[in-house]
Amino acid sequence: MKQLPGWGTTALLAGLAVGACGQNGDPAAIQQKLNAQFQITTVTADRSEIVTAGSVVVLHKDGMMMYGITSPLAPSNSFKNGKIGQGWGGFGKDMAISLLTPGGGTAASYPQRKAVAEEKYWITGVQVQKDGILVQLYSDPFDDVRYYGNLKIVFPNKKAIPAMDAALQEVAEVLTVAPVENPAAQATPNQAVPAPVADASAPPVPAVPRYQEIAPPPPPPAPAPTVSVGEPKARVAADLGEPQRKAVVGTREIFYYSDPKMKVTFIGGRVSNVE
């Protein structure tokens, strides 16, 4: 289990490049602010599953190209002048993907889709570079396929790092953290839940008499609730209660439960998948 490969090398090269260029803003301070704003999601080495869930972000612009996670590299996109496009960077990345694809395949051999404005994604990397801020996004399944892609938010002046406020405003124009619907249920992984504190003012528990009738054994516990494909969302909520967390990705609405541990996906208000 580890974070997506390649980001360590990217970070090193970005740091060397940033030190060599003229700057107005402090790239280290901007990076620190971004790290505080976006909690990074980590995924398995093959990118098939989430290991540690981080921030869910809302993409505010159309046009970001994303490839299926079986692609050896994520496609490149750039955001400038208020629009997302692929340009020469995207063309060059497609050539690199083709070279890494066995059997004479090309970038077109992998599933592709363009993101739609206001869709929600996981953020798996964010890095300040000499000419912009590079962000990597990762999707929940669309028709059983997860997608990922790189988005560089290009600085207006490629030879200078903008001031902190200007850099963050550039990011916010295209990408913001989605509000948490239930903050109490948004627990970080491996975080211990504090034990309840006993009330010292509570009256003592009365002593049990030495001789008393033996009560019959309690009935067996009720079977754990189950969820079936095709069930309406109202029925699932009635059986399992409110989920620990909800997410909306495209036409899908996803409920995450911790007890029992379950992920339920709805399309059109009915269950389409249970994991």
N, C-alpha and C positions, 0 to 999 in steps of 0.2 A: 504494500500500500504506500503510495507516495503521490506527490503533486505532479502535475503535468510536466513532462521532460522539456528541457530547453530553456527554462526561465532563468536558471542560474547563469548560463552563458550570456543570455540576453542582458541580464542585469549588469554583468561585468563589463561587457562592451559598451553598454549605455553609460556607465559611470565614467569610463575612459573618454568617451566622446563628449560627454557633458563638460568634463574638466577642460577640454580643449576649445570650447566655443565661447563666444561672448555671451554674457548673461546679464539680465536685469534682476530676475528673481533667483531665489536660492533653491536649486533642484532637490537638495536633501530635505529642506523644510517642506517643500511641496510633496515629496514622497512620503514624509512622515504624516502629513495631513491626510493624504489619500489612504494610507494604511489604517488610520484611525477611522476614516469614513466608510471604507469598504472592508468587511470581514471576508477573507479569501476562503473559497470552497476548495477542498482537496478531493481528488478522485483517484481511482485505482490506476495502475500503470497502463492498462489497456484502455482507459478512459470510459469503461463500460458502466461504472457505478460510482456514486458519491460516497466518500469515506467520512468527511467532516463537512456538514452543511454550513455555509457562510451566509453572506448577504444575498438577498434577492433584489435584482435591479430591474428598473423599467427602461426600455429602449424607446426613445422619443422620436426616432426618425425611421423612415422606410429605407430599404435598399441594401441592408447588410447581407452579404453572401456568407452562407454557412455550409460546411460540408459534413457528411456523416463521420462519426468518430473513427471509422476504419481508415480514413484518409491518413497517410503518414504525417502530414502537416496541415495546420489550420489555414484556411484561405486568408488573404490580406485584404483589408478594407481601410479606407481613410475617410475622415470627416473633416471637411473644410468648406468654407463659404456656405454653411448651413445645410450641406448635403453629404450623404454617404455614397461613395463610389469605390470602384476597384482600381481603375487606372493602371499605370505601368507596374506598380507594385504588385497588384493582383495578378497581372499577366506573368510576371517573373516568378511568383510563388506557384502558379499553376504549372510552369515549366519544371520547377523543382519537384513538385508532386509527381509529375509524369515520369521523371527520371528515377524516382524511388518506388514507382509502381511496377511490380513484376509482370511478366507476360505481355509486355508491350501495351499495358494499359495507360490511361491518361487521367488527368484530374476529373474528366467527365465520367470516369468509371465509378465514381463514388456518389452516393445520394447527395443532392444539393437542394437547398431552399433559400429563399430570401426572407429575412426577418421582416415583420410588419410592425409599424409604430405602435407603442404601448404594450407590446408583448413583454413578458417577464423572463429573465434568465438568471443563472448563477454566474458569479464572477470568479474566475479561477486564477487571475493574475492581473496586476496593474504595475506599470513601470514608467518612470519619468525618463525620457530619452532626450537627445540633443535637439530634436526638431518636433517633438510632440510627446503625448502620453499614450503608451501602448496598453490596451486592455484586452483580456481574453475572456470570451463569453462561452457558456456551456448550457445546453438546453435539457429540459425534461423530454421524454420521448414524444415524437410526432409520428403516429402510425408505427410505433415500436422502434423508431430510429432516433437516437440522440445525435445532436449536431453541435459543432463548435466552430469558432471563428475569431480572428484577430481584428481589432478596430484601433487604428491610430488616430487620435485626436490631434490634428496638426496645429502647431503654433502659428499665429499670423505671420510672425517673422521667424523663419527657420534658423536664423543665425543668432537668435537671442531667446533666452528663457524668460517668459513673462513673469510679472509680479504674481504673488500668491493668489490674490483675489481674482485676477484676470484668468489665471490658469484653471482655478476651480470653477469659474463661470463657464469656461469653454467645455469642461467636463459635464456640468449640470445641464447645458443646452441639449446634450444628446443622451445623457445617462444619469439617473438618480436612484437612490435606494428606495425600494418599495416600503410603504409603511407597514408595520407589524400589526396584524389585526387583533392578536391576543398577546400582549407583551408578557403576561404571567406564564404563558405556555411556551415562550421562546427561550428554552434552556440551551446552553452551550453543551456540546458533547462532553461526557466524562465529568460534568460538574456535579459535585455531591449535593444532595438535597438535605438541608439542615433538619435535624430531628426536632419534633415538637417539644417545647419547654413545658414541664409540668407546672401546674398552677399551685403554688404553695398555700394559697388561701382555701383550696378545695377541702371539704370535710373528709376525714379519714374513711377508708373503706371498712364497713362493719365486718367483724370477725365471723367466719363461717361456723355454725354450730358443729360440735363433734359428731353428733348423730343426726342425720337427716335423710330424707328420702332421696334415692338416686334418680336424678332426672333422666329421661330417655335420651338416647344419643341424638344429636342434631341431624336433620335431613341432609342428604348428600348435596354438594353444591350444584347449582344449575349449570348446564353445559354452556361453554363459551359461545357467544353469538357468532353467527357466520354471515358472510355477505356473498351474494350470487350475482353474476353478470346479468344485467337487465333490471335489477331492483331500482326503484326510484330513490332519489337522494333523501327525501323525507323519511323513508323507511330505514335507511342506513343510519341517519341521525337519531332516530327513535331507538334503534337497537344498540348502537355504540356510543351515543352521546356526542357532545361537541368534540371535534378533533383537536389534537394538540396544536396543529398548524394547518393552514390552508394555503394553496397556491393556485394561480390561474395562469395557464400557458396556452395561448391561442384559444382554441375551442374547448380545451380541457380544463376541468376544475379538479384539483387533487386534495384529498383529505389525508393527513398523516396522523395515525394513532400510535400511542406507545403501549397501551395495555388493552387488548392484545396488540403486539407490534404489527402494524398493517398499513399499507398505502393503497387507497381506493381512488381510482380515476373515474370521473364522470364525463360523459359527452351527452349534451342535450338533456341534462338532469337525470340520467340513468347510468348505472354502473357499466363501464366498458372494460375495466381491468382491475384485478385484485392481486396485490403482491404481499 
